[in-house]
Amino acid sequence: MKDILTLGIESSCDETSVAVVKNGREVLSNIIDTQIPIHEKYGGVVPEIASRNHIEAISRVTKKAIKDAKIKFEDIDAITPTYGPGLVGALLVGVSYAKALSFAINKPLVGVNHLQGHIAANYITYKELKPEFLCMMMSGGNTRNNTCKRLYNLRSLRQNKR
């Protein structure tokens, strides 16, 4: 069976991250461009500054992820950007870049929910993991207790938002 290579693009807040993942379980590359030093002087993330920095970083980070994975853009089977939740301007940068790349290399675009992505990352860390399982997810102002009955089929048992 042919390996499936996905190009994940994450730009929901203050880091531009692009990863190449094989068969949903093996990370071939993961490049992160952090903006923490930029936002520290403001005491927190400034959405407009974050968006502008994503614009500057996304192409460079994507090219490095492809290079470090030792593949070509044509080898990618799908492009998977985070579509939300997150900072609207920051998300627009990642989704717009992903859409343009998807069109340019004629590959499918599959949006990823940021919160579900955190939970699905367990499949990478714990390769033997199979549903059914319970997990807790904390990201930004979100805390969720979830049950996963089938692959990527998540149900929130309880959610707290600040």
PyMOL commands that set and color helices and strands:
alter all, ss='L'
color gray80, all
select helices_A, chain A and resi 36-40+47-68+73-75+88-105+114-120+122-125
alter helices_A, ss='H'
color red, helices_A
select strands_A, chain A and resi 5-10+15-22+26-34+78-84+112-113+133-139+142-150+153-161
alter strands_A, ss='S'
color yellow, strands_A
deselect
rebuild
show_as cartoon
